[in-house]
């Protein structure tokens, strides 16, 4: 330890756009991040959780090949000499004593100092970590880990083993420890014991996916932890789509004590590597902690931690600055996206990553002129605007070789190496294809809006009628059966009416896939298009969609976003994205336009989604949040809404609405088994494939639960009839339902 005037150290954390099982690409991004951190003077570099393999490998983690490839990749990273002169905290799976752990590997130069397994795994929501990994239960204990032969030639000769377990690394009298993602969210987080033991730097490598408004909570946790405990906290995260339904929003941060020193972007940077750095005086941590006597009392009674000491006369974390040139990084104010901007940018990043990695030639959107398909097109338009901003930023840096976004865009659009788009609309014309497949049931206003939005975004647009195709299907059915179905308005039954609506919807899906396969050929290009689904989370929850209609596709950017949020997004997008017709779409009443509507003199359809569903979209969003986030069955949901909707509905009406929702949910749950993969944006998503794990076959009548509801209605109504004044707290609302 050298006595300096100030204990100055420069640290770096990053957001990486990793891809599950893409070892070649993942290694290149890791090496790039380490070299950039060194270029900025950093002595410590933190990377995201499981960055070598990619976080989303899922059952590939159970293949021993995956772990073996991670060691090969780590050996390659060390062989590049990128780790020389810098402490690197790298994430990968490790097998120890024939047990698989989610680990952090501390590397300096050609030495592995420590392998630190994750203590608390994440097993809720989208996460199934204990399906693959085991949590390390031996707190403050390390064991000897024999390094695999594949990495033996890459490390120094006398380092064929290293410590494995829960420990602190001490270098240059600076103490460093790790907690991994979920551990920050636990009640007794490891950073508490680390701070009480005098650890200066705490790193958190995360694979934290995006949901609306989540960044606020994440930063509140980090800043709150350091404001209480003191210390330097580095947070790293993934960014983009790593191969699944989740999109990661990056946002690496550096916090010291009660100050935010650095914060990376959330979605805006489409590059694959983003680095943030800060220079800090570690003596400020000592000053901050010693100023709180209560903290000192708890520290005095805390247990000592297992410590790994590293000493090398050629490596120091603190940097000598006798001339006084270095200056600690000044605090900054936190930055958060508006939730509507998150809708515009999050799914857009997910779509772009999927497109550039799957070899497709663009997207196809069945565009109806309604709110859902308009929102999907607006998100794609936002993607094109983000691409244009990033291309301009890269061109301004005059580093053509690093301009991977433009190179990807040229490859996808099959344009020459000299092509540089001049606007977001030009990008949209090459990437986005829209088709309006109208029938005689579509109102003129809806058709007009579809064409206007396509023009404003700049997509390659086709508008054609499909009445002849619908008529052909009905003619075939009549020829086979001798019967011709009719709409209810023309004397038909409900069964006939529904079948006539569904045939229109399903034909649109068939035609959409045909267009997706052949439009590149029509335009003189190779390849195929990804079909984007246009169903929102609320209609999926209620089952208000036709199986295998335009709710089916290859990807769905709005499949986990509520109708309420989408309406707000359309208004926001009309102002912030520059697509003015979105506001008119948002103002129109939602309608499927699958039935004859009689008088269309006002240019609109008389069919109304909310009337057919038997509930408003706001009520449906409330049902969804209570069902998933508050884990309410029929009786519990009734109890919440009985109070929340007091003064709006009487107990009997509340009961009827709850029963109607659960009947519809049970009747249509089977549709979730084939739902299109959607970008996860809301935590009440009913996606049956990975997130909302419930049965698909229900007893639709719910006899036991509904009988209890009937009893509660009688009790509540009787009590209310005997009350003259409601309780004083009767206006409080539920957090889950509100």
C-alpha positions in Angstrom: 0.0 0.0 0.0 1.4 3.4 -1.0 0.5 6.4 1.0 -1.0 8.9 -1.4 -2.4 12.4 -1.0 -5.8 11.1 -2.2 -6.9 7.5 -2.8 -8.0 8.1 -6.4 -9.2 5.2 -8.5 -11.0 5.1 -11.9 -13.6 2.4 -12.3 -15.7 1.2 -15.3 -18.9 -0.6 -15.7 -20.7 -1.5 -18.9 -23.9 -2.6 -20.7 -23.3 -5.3 -23.3 -25.6 -6.6 -26.1 -24.8 -10.3 -25.6 -26.5 -13.1 -27.3 -27.2 -16.5 -25.7 -24.7 -19.2 -27.0 -22.9 -16.7 -29.3 -19.5 -17.3 -27.7 -17.6 -15.7 -30.6 -19.6 -12.5 -30.6 -19.8 -12.4 -26.7 -16.1 -12.6 -26.4 -15.5 -9.8 -28.9 -17.8 -7.5 -27.0 -16.2 -8.4 -23.7 -12.7 -7.7 -25.0 -13.9 -4.5 -26.6 -15.4 -3.3 -23.3 -12.2 -4.1 -21.4 -10.0 -2.3 -23.9 -12.3 0.7 -23.8 -12.3 0.7 -20.0 -8.5 0.7 -20.1 -8.4 3.4 -22.7 -10.4 5.6 -20.3 -7.9 4.9 -17.5 -10.0 2.4 -15.5 -8.3 -0.1 -13.2 -11.5 -2.1 -12.5 -14.0 -3.3 -15.1 -17.4 -4.9 -14.3 -19.4 -6.8 -16.9 -23.0 -8.2 -16.9 -24.3 -11.4 -15.4 -23.3 -14.6 -17.3 -21.8 -12.4 -20.0 -19.7 -15.1 -21.6 -22.5 -17.5 -22.3 -25.3 -15.0 -22.4 -28.0 -14.9 -19.7 -30.8 -16.5 -21.7 -29.2 -19.9 -22.5 -31.9 -21.6 -20.3 -31.7 -25.4 -20.7 -28.4 -25.0 -22.6 -26.9 -24.4 -19.2 -27.6 -28.1 -18.5 -25.3 -29.1 -21.3 -21.7 -29.5 -20.1 -20.5 -28.2 -23.5 -21.8 -24.8 -22.5 -19.6 -24.6 -19.4 -16.7 -26.0 -21.4 -17.1 -23.3 -24.1 -17.1 -20.6 -21.4 -13.7 -21.7 -20.1 -12.5 -21.8 -23.7 -13.8 -18.2 -24.1 -12.2 -17.0 -20.9 -8.9 -18.5 -22.0 -9.2 -16.6 -25.3 -10.0 -13.3 -23.4 -6.9 -13.8 -21.3 -4.8 -14.7 -24.3 -5.7 -11.4 -26.0 -3.8 -9.7 -23.1 -6.9 -7.4 -22.6 -6.9 -8.2 -18.9 -3.3 -7.0 -18.4 -3.2 -4.0 -16.0 -6.9 -4.1 -15.0 -9.0 -6.1 -12.6 -11.9 -7.7 -14.6 -15.1 -9.0 -13.0 -16.4 -11.5 -15.6 -19.6 -13.5 -15.5 -20.0 -17.2 -16.5 -21.4 -20.6 -15.3 -18.9 -22.8 -13.4 -19.2 -26.5 -12.3 -17.7 -27.1 -8.9 -17.8 -30.5 -7.3 -20.3 -31.6 -10.0 -22.6 -28.7 -9.1 -23.4 -25.8 -11.5 -23.2 -22.3 -10.2 -23.8 -18.8 -11.6 -20.4 -17.2 -11.0 -18.3 -14.1 -11.1 -14.6 -14.6 -12.0 -12.0 -12.1 -10.9 -9.1 -11.9 -13.3 -6.0 -9.7 -13.4 -3.6 -10.3 -16.3 -3.1 -14.1 -16.4 -4.3 -14.7 -12.8 -7.7 -15.8 -11.6 -8.0 -14.5 -8.1 -11.5 -15.7 -7.1 -14.6 -17.4 -8.4 -17.6 -16.1 -6.5 -20.9 -18.1 -6.9 -24.3 -16.4 -6.7 -25.8 -16.6 -3.2 -29.4 -16.0 -3.9 -31.0 -17.1 -7.1 -34.0 -15.5 -8.9 -36.9 -17.9 -9.4 -40.0 -15.6 -9.9 -41.6 -14.1 -12.9 -39.5 -14.7 -16.0 -36.7 -16.4 -14.1 -36.0 -20.1 -13.4 -32.4 -19.9 -12.2 -32.7 -22.9 -9.8 -33.7 -25.1 -12.7 -30.0 -24.8 -13.8 -28.0 -23.4 -10.9 -27.5 -24.1 -7.2 -27.1 -21.2 -4.8 -23.9 -21.1 -2.7 -25.0 -21.6 0.9 -21.6 -21.5 2.7 -21.4 -17.8 3.6 -17.9 -16.4 4.2 -16.4 -19.7 3.1 -14.1 -20.6 0.2 -12.9 -23.9 -1.2 -10.2 -24.8 -3.6 -11.2 -25.0 -7.2 -9.0 -26.8 -9.7 -8.9 -24.9 -12.9 -9.9 -26.9 -16.0 -7.1 -28.0 -18.4 -8.4 -25.8 -21.2 -7.4 -22.7 -19.3 -4.3 -24.0 -17.8 -2.0 -22.6 -20.5 -3.6 -19.2 -20.3 -2.9 -18.6 -16.6 0.5 -18.2 -14.8 2.3 -21.5 -14.2 1.8 -21.7 -10.4 -1.9 -20.9 -10.5 -3.6 -24.2 -11.4 -6.2 -23.6 -8.7 -8.0 -20.7 -7.2 -10.5 -20.0 -4.3 -14.2 -20.7 -4.9 -16.8 -19.2 -2.6 -18.1 -16.1 -0.8 -15.1 -13.9 -0.2 -13.7 -10.4 -0.4 -10.7 -9.5 -2.7 -8.2 -7.1 -1.2 -5.8 -5.2 -3.5 -3.6 -2.3 -2.6 -5.5 -2.1 0.8 -8.7 -1.7 -1.2 -11.5 -4.2 -0.5 -13.8 -5.4 -3.3 -16.8 -7.7 -3.2 -19.6 -8.8 -5.5 -23.3 -9.2 -5.3 -25.2 -10.5 -8.4 -28.5 -9.1 -9.7 -31.2 -10.6 -7.5 -29.0 -10.2 -4.4 -29.6 -6.5 -4.5 -33.4 -7.1 -4.3 -33.3 -9.4 -1.3 -34.2 -8.1 2.2 -30.7 -9.0 3.6 -28.5 -8.1 0.7 -24.8 -9.0 0.7 -23.8 -5.4 0.3 -25.0 -4.8 3.9 -22.4 -7.2 5.4 -19.8 -6.1 3.0 -20.2 -2.4 3.9 -20.1 -3.2 7.6 -16.8 -5.2 7.0 -15.2 -2.2 5.4 -15.5 -3.2 1.8 -14.8 -0.1 -0.4 -16.1 -1.3 -3.8 -19.2 -3.4 -4.4 -20.0 -4.7 -7.8 -23.3 -5.9 -9.1 -23.5 -7.8 -12.4 -27.1 -8.1 -13.6 -29.2 -9.6 -16.2 -32.2 -7.4 -15.3 -34.9 -7.3 -18.0 -37.0 -4.2 -18.8 -40.5 -3.6 -17.7 -42.3 -0.2 -17.8 -41.0 2.0 -15.0 -38.5 -0.6 -13.6 -35.4 1.6 -14.1 -36.8 4.0 -11.4 -37.0 1.2 -8.8 -33.6 -0.2 -9.7 -31.8 3.1 -9.2 -33.8 3.8 -6.0 -32.5 0.5 -4.6 -28.9 1.2 -5.5 -28.9 4.8 -4.3 -30.8 4.0 -1.2 -28.4 1.2 -0.3 -25.3 3.4 -0.6 -26.9 6.3 1.2 -27.4 4.0 4.1 -24.3 1.9 4.0 -21.8 4.1 2.1 -19.4 2.8 -0.5 -18.7 2.7 -4.2 -21.3 0.7 -6.1 -20.9 -0.4 -9.7 -23.9 -1.8 -11.5 -23.7 -3.5 -14.9 -26.5 -4.9 -17.1 -27.3 -6.5 -20.4 -28.9 -4.5 -23.2 -31.1 -5.5 -26.1 -32.5 -9.0 -27.0 -30.3 -12.0 -26.1 -32.5 -14.5 -28.0 -35.7 -14.6 -26.0 -38.8 -12.7 -25.1 -37.0 -10.3 -22.7 -35.4 -7.0 -23.7 -32.7 -5.6 -21.4 -32.5 -1.9 -21.0 -28.8 -1.4 -20.0 -28.4 1.6 -17.8 -25.1 0.9 -16.1 -24.5 3.2 -13.1 -21.8 4.2 -10.6 -22.9 5.4 -7.2 -20.7 6.5 -4.3 -22.2 7.1 -0.9 -25.3 9.3 -1.5 -24.3 10.5 -5.0 -24.9 9.2 -8.5 -21.6 9.7 -10.5 -22.4 8.0 -13.8 -25.4 6.6 -15.6 -25.5 4.9 -19.0 -28.3 5.2 -21.5 -31.6 3.3 -21.4 -32.2 2.0 -25.0 -30.9 5.1 -26.8 -27.5 3.7 -27.6 -27.9 0.9 -30.2 -24.2 0.0 -30.1 -23.3 -3.3 -28.7 -20.9 -2.0 -26.0 -21.5 1.0 -23.7 -19.0 2.0 -21.0 -19.4 4.4 -18.2 -16.5 5.4 -15.9 -15.9 7.5 -12.8 -12.9 8.6 -10.9 -13.4 8.6 -7.1 -11.5 9.4 -3.9 -12.0 6.3 -1.7 -11.2 8.4 1.4 -14.7 9.9 0.9 -16.1 6.5 1.7 -14.2 6.3 5.0 -15.3 9.8 5.9 -19.0 9.1 5.1 -19.0 5.9 7.1 -17.2 7.1 10.2 -19.6 10.1 10.4 -22.5 7.7 11.4 -22.0 6.4 14.9 -24.8 3.8 14.5 -23.1 2.3 11.5 -19.9 2.0 13.6 -21.7 0.1 16.3 -23.0 -2.4 13.8 -19.7 -2.7 12.1 -18.0 -3.4 15.4 -20.3 -6.4 16.1 -20.1 -7.7 12.5 -18.2 -10.9 11.6 -14.9 -10.8 9.7 -15.1 -11.9 6.1 -13.1 -14.4 4.2 -10.5 -12.4 2.3 -8.3 -13.1 -0.7 -5.2 -10.9 -0.7 -3.5 -9.9 -4.0 -0.2 -8.1 -4.1 1.8 -7.3 -7.2 4.4 -4.5 -7.4 3.3 -3.8 -11.0 -0.4 -3.4 -10.3 -2.2 -0.9 -8.1 -5.8 0.1 -8.1 -5.1 3.6 -6.8 -3.4 6.0 -9.2 -0.6 8.4 -8.2 -1.5 12.0 -8.9 1.1 14.1 -7.2 0.7 16.8 -9.9 -3.0 17.1 -9.1 -4.3 16.5 -12.6 -6.9 14.0 -11.7 -10.3 15.2 -10.5 -13.0 13.1 -8.9 -16.1 12.8 -10.9 -18.8 15.3 -10.0 -22.3 14.0 -9.0 -25.1 14.0 -11.6 -28.9 13.9 -11.5 -30.6 10.6 -12.4 -32.3 10.4 -15.7 -35.5 8.4 -16.4 -37.5 7.8 -19.6 -41.1 8.7 -19.7 -43.1 5.4 -19.7 -44.4 6.3 -23.2 -40.8 6.7 -24.4 -40.1 3.2 -22.9 -42.9 1.8 -25.1 -41.5 3.5 -28.1 -37.9 2.4 -27.5 -37.9 -0.9 -25.6 -39.8 -3.1 -28.1 -38.0 -1.2 -30.9 -34.6 -2.3 -29.6 -36.0 -5.9 -29.2 -37.2 -5.9 -32.8 -33.9 -4.5 -34.2 -31.8 -7.0 -32.5 -34.0 -9.9 -33.6 -34.1 -8.6 -37.2 -30.3 -8.2 -37.5 -29.6 -11.5 -36.0 -32.2 -13.7 -37.7 -31.3 -13.0 -41.4 -34.7 -11.7 -42.3 -35.1 -8.8 -44.8 -37.6 -6.7 -42.8 -41.0 -6.7 -41.1 -44.5 -7.0 -42.4 -47.4 -5.5 -40.4 -51.1 -6.2 -41.1 -52.3 -2.6 -40.8 -56.0 -2.2 -40.0 -56.1 1.5 -39.0 -57.0 0.6 -35.4 -55.0 1.3 -32.3 -53.1 -1.9 -32.0 -51.6 -2.2 -35.5 -51.0 1.6 -35.5 -49.0 1.2 -32.2 -46.9 -1.6 -33.8 -46.2 0.5 -36.8 -45.3 3.5 -34.6 -42.9 1.4 -32.6 -41.2 0.3 -35.9 -41.1 3.9 -36.9 -39.4 4.7 -33.6 -36.9 2.0 -34.4 -36.1 3.6 -37.7 -35.7 7.0 -35.9 -33.3 5.5 -33.4 -31.3 3.9 -36.2 -31.0 7.2 -37.9 -29.8 9.0 -34.8 -27.2 6.4 -34.1 -25.9 6.4 -37.7 -25.6 10.2 -37.6 -23.7 9.9 -34.3 -21.3 7.3 -35.7 -20.7 9.2 -38.9 -19.9 12.3 -36.8 -17.2 10.2 -35.1 -15.8 9.4 -38.6 -15.1 5.8 -37.5 -16.6 3.9 -40.3 -15.2 0.5 -39.1 -17.0 0.9 -35.8 -20.3 1.8 -37.5 -21.8 -1.7 -37.1 -25.3 -0.3 -37.2 -24.9 1.0 -40.7 -23.2 -2.2 -41.8 -26.1 -4.3 -40.4 -28.6 -2.0 -42.1 -26.9 -2.3 -45.5 -26.8 -6.1 -45.2 -30.4 -6.4 -44.3 -31.7 -4.0 -46.9 -29.3 -5.4 -49.5 -28.0 -1.9 -50.4 -24.5 -1.2 -51.5 -21.5 -0.4 -49.2 -21.8 3.3 -50.1 -25.5 3.6 -49.1 -26.2 6.0 -46.2 -29.8 6.7 -45.5 -30.8 10.3 -45.4 -33.9 10.0 -43.1 -35.8 7.6 -40.8 -38.5 7.4 -43.5 -36.0 6.1 -46.0 -35.0 3.4 -43.6 -38.7 2.6 -43.0 -39.3 2.2 -46.7 -36.6 -0.5 -46.9 -37.4 -2.3 -43.6 -41.1 -2.0 -42.9 -43.9 -3.4 -45.1 -47.5 -2.8 -44.3 -50.7 -4.3 -45.8 -54.2 -3.1 -45.3 -56.5 -6.0 -46.1 -60.0 -4.4 -46.0 -63.5 -5.8 -46.5 -66.9 -4.2 -47.0 -67.2 -4.2 -43.2 -64.4 -1.7 -42.8 -65.4 1.9 -42.4 -63.9 4.6 -44.8 -62.3 6.4 -41.8 -60.4 3.4 -40.7 -59.1 2.7 -44.3 -58.0 6.3 -44.6 -56.2 6.3 -41.2 -54.3 3.1 -42.2 -53.0 4.7 -45.4 -52.1 8.0 -43.6 -50.1 6.4 -40.9 -48.2 4.2 -43.4 -47.4 7.4 -45.3 -46.2 9.3 -42.2 -43.9 6.5 -41.1 -42.7 5.8 -44.7 -43.4 2.1 -44.9 -43.7 0.2 -48.2 -47.5 0.0 -48.2 -50.1 -2.1 -50.1 -53.9 -1.6 -49.6 -56.2 -4.1 -51.2 -59.7 -5.7 -50.6 -60.1 -9.3 -49.6 -63.9 -9.6 -50.1 -63.4 -11.9 -53.1 -61.3 -14.3 -51.0 -63.9 -14.3 -48.2 -66.6 -15.0 -50.8 -64.6 -17.8 -52.2 -64.3 -19.6 -48.9 -68.0 -19.2 -48.2 -68.8 -20.6 -51.7 -66.6 -23.6 -51.0 -68.3 -24.2 -47.7 -71.8 -23.9 -49.3 -70.7 -26.3 -52.1 -69.6 -28.9 -49.5 -72.4 -28.6 -46.9 -75.3 -27.1 -48.8 -75.6 -24.4 -46.1 -74.5 -20.8 -46.2 -74.0 -19.0 -42.8 -75.4 -15.5 -42.2 -74.7 -12.7 -39.8 -77.1 -12.1 -36.9 -78.2 -8.9 -38.6 -79.4 -11.0 -41.6 -81.2 -13.7 -39.6 -78.2 -15.9 -38.7 -77.4 -17.5 -35.4 -74.6 -16.4 -33.0 -72.5 -19.4 -34.2 -72.9 -18.4 -37.8 -72.1 -14.8 -37.0 -68.9 -15.6 -35.1 -67.7 -18.0 -37.8 -68.1 -15.3 -40.5 -66.1 -12.9 -38.4 -63.3 -15.4 -37.8 -62.9 -16.4 -41.4 -62.1 -12.7 -42.2 -59.5 -12.6 -39.4 -57.9 -15.9 -40.3 -57.7 -15.1 -44.0 -55.8 -12.0 -43.1 -53.2 -14.1 -41.3 -52.8 -16.4 -44.3 -52.5 -13.5 -46.8 -50.0 -11.7 -44.4 -47.7 -14.7 -44.5 -47.9 -15.0 -48.2 -47.0 -11.3 -48.6 -44.2 -11.7 -46.1 -42.7 -14.5 -48.2 -43.1 -12.8 -51.6 -42.9 -9.1 -51.1 -39.0 -9.1 -51.1 -39.2 -11.0 -54.4 -41.7 -8.5 -55.7 -39.2 -5.7 -54.8 -36.3 -7.6 -56.5 -34.7 -8.7 -53.3 -33.8 -11.9 -51.6 -35.1 -13.2 -48.2 -38.3 -13.0 -46.3 -40.1 -10.8 -43.8 -41.0 -11.3 -40.1 -44.7 -11.0 -39.6 -45.5 -8.8 -36.6 -48.5 -9.6 -34.5 -50.8 -6.8 -33.4 -52.6 -8.1 -30.2 -52.3 -6.3 -26.9 -52.0 -7.9 -23.4 -55.5 -7.1 -22.3 -57.3 -8.8 -25.2 -55.0 -11.8 -24.8 -56.0 -12.0 -21.1 -59.7 -11.8 -21.9 -59.4 -14.0 -24.9 -60.9 -11.3 -27.1 -59.1 -12.4 -30.2 -59.4 -15.0 -32.9 -57.0 -17.9 -32.7 -54.6 -17.7 -35.8 -55.7 -14.3 -36.9 -53.4 -11.2 -36.9 -52.8 -11.8 -33.2 -50.6 -14.6 -34.7 -47.2 -13.8 -36.2 -43.5 -14.3 -35.7 -43.1 -11.5 -33.0 -45.4 -9.2 -31.1 -43.9 -5.9 -29.8 -47.1 -5.0 -27.9 -48.2 -8.4 -26.6 -47.4 -7.4 -23.0 -48.6 -3.8 -23.1 -52.1 -2.8 -21.9 -54.6 -1.1 -24.1 -54.7 1.8 -21.7 -50.9 2.4 -22.0 -51.2 1.9 -25.8 -53.8 4.7 -26.1 -51.6 7.0 -24.1 -48.7 6.0 -26.3 -50.5 6.9 -29.5 -51.2 10.4 -28.2 -47.6 10.7 -27.1 -46.3 9.3 -30.4 -48.4 11.8 -32.4 -46.4 14.6 -30.8 -43.0 13.0 -30.1 -42.6 10.7 -33.1 -44.1 13.1 -35.7 -47.0 10.8 -36.7 -50.0 13.1 -36.2 -52.6 10.6 -37.3 -51.9 8.5 -34.2 -53.9 11.0 -32.2 -57.0 10.4 -34.4 -56.6 6.7 -34.0 -56.4 7.0 -30.2 -59.6 9.0 -30.2 -61.6 6.5 -32.2 -63.6 3.8 -30.4 -62.0 0.3 -30.6 -63.8 -1.9 -33.1 -63.0 -5.1 -34.9 -65.1 -4.2 -38.0 -65.9 -7.7 -38.8 -69.7 -7.4 -39.0 -71.9 -5.4 -41.4 -72.3 -2.0 -39.7 -75.4 -0.7 -41.5 -75.3 3.1 -41.7 -71.7 4.3 -42.1 -72.6 7.8 -43.1 -70.3 9.2 -40.4 -67.4 7.1 -41.8 -67.2 4.8 -38.7 -68.3 1.3 -37.7 -71.0 0.7 -35.1 -69.3 -2.5 -33.8 -67.7 -1.7 -30.4 -65.0 -3.9 -28.7 -65.9 -2.9 -25.1 -69.6 -3.6 -25.6 -68.7 -7.1 -27.0 -66.3 -7.8 -24.2 -68.7 -6.8 -21.5 -66.1 -4.6 -19.8 -64.0 -1.5 -20.5 -60.3 -1.7 -21.2 -59.6 0.1 -17.9 -61.6 -2.6 -16.1 -59.8 -5.3 -18.0 -56.4 -3.8 -17.0 -57.5 -3.8 -13.4 -58.5 -7.5 -13.6 -55.2 -8.4 -15.2 -53.1 -6.7 -12.5 -55.2 -8.2 -9.7 -55.0 -11.7 -11.2 -51.2 -11.7 -11.8 -49.5 -9.1 -9.6 -51.7 -9.5 -6.6 -52.3 -13.2 -7.1 -56.1 -12.9 -6.8 -58.6 -15.6 -7.5 -62.3 -14.8 -8.0 -63.1 -14.3 -4.3 -60.0 -12.3 -3.4 -60.6 -10.1 -6.5 -64.2 -9.5 -5.5 -63.1 -8.4 -2.0 -60.6 -5.9 -3.5 -63.0 -4.5 -6.1 -65.9 -4.4 -3.7 -64.0 -1.6 -1.9 -62.2 0.0 -4.8 -65.4 0.4 -6.9 -67.6 1.5 -4.0 -69.8 4.3 -5.3 -69.4 3.0 -8.8 -70.9 -0.5 -8.7 -73.0 -2.2 -6.0 -71.8 -5.6 -4.7 -74.0 -7.6 -7.1 -72.6 -5.6 -10.1 -69.1 -6.2 -8.9 -69.7 -9.9 -8.5 -71.2 -10.1 -12.0 -68.2 -8.3 -13.5 -65.7 -10.6 -11.7 -67.6 -13.7 -12.7 -67.8 -12.6 -16.3 -64.0 -11.9 -16.4 -63.1 -15.3 -15.0 -65.6 -17.1 -17.3 -64.1 -15.5 -20.3 -60.5 -16.0 -19.0 -61.2 -19.7 -18.4 -63.0 -20.2 -21.7 -60.2 -18.7 -23.7 -57.1 -19.6 -21.8 -56.2 -22.3 -24.4 -55.4 -19.4 -26.8 -52.4 -18.5 -24.7 -50.7 -21.8 -25.6 -50.2 -20.6 -29.1 -49.7 -16.9 -28.5 -47.0 -15.2 -30.5 -43.8 -14.5 -28.6 -44.1 -11.0 -27.2 -41.6 -8.5 -25.9 -42.1 -8.6 -22.1 -43.1 -5.1 -21.0 -45.8 -5.6 -18.3 -45.7 -7.9 -15.3 -49.3 -9.0 -15.7 -48.7 -10.5 -19.1 -50.7 -13.8 -19.6 -48.0 -15.3 -21.8 -48.5 -19.1 -21.1 -45.2 -20.1 -22.8 -42.7 -18.9 -20.3 -44.1 -16.4 -17.8 -47.7 -17.0 -16.7 -47.7 -20.7 -15.8 -51.3 -21.8 -15.4 -53.4 -24.6 -16.9 -55.2 -24.2 -20.2 -58.3 -26.3 -19.4 -60.6 -24.9 -16.7 -64.0 -25.7 -15.4 -65.6 -22.5 -16.8 -68.4 -22.3 -14.3 -66.1 -22.0 -11.2 -68.9 -23.5 -9.0 -67.1 -23.4 -5.7 -65.6 -20.0 -6.0 -68.7 -18.4 -7.5 -70.9 -19.9 -4.8 -68.8 -18.1 -2.2 -69.1 -14.9 -4.2 -72.9 -15.2 -4.1 -72.7 -15.5 -0.3 -70.4 -12.5 0.0 -72.7 -10.4 -2.2 -75.6 -11.1 0.2 -73.5 -10.3 3.2 -72.1 -7.1 1.8 -75.4 -5.8 0.5 -77.1 -6.6 3.8 -74.4 -4.8 5.8 -74.5 -1.8 3.5 -78.3 -1.5 3.7 -77.9 -1.2 7.5 -75.2 1.4 7.3 -76.0 5.0 7.0 -72.4 6.3 6.6 -69.4 4.6 5.0 -66.2 4.2 7.0 -63.8 7.1 6.8 -61.2 5.0 4.8 -63.6 3.8 2.2 -62.1 6.0 -0.5 -58.7 4.2 -0.3 -57.8 2.3 -3.5 -55.8 -0.8 -4.1 -52.2 -0.5 -5.3 -52.6 -3.6 -7.4 -55.9 -2.5 -9.0 -55.1 1.2 -9.4 
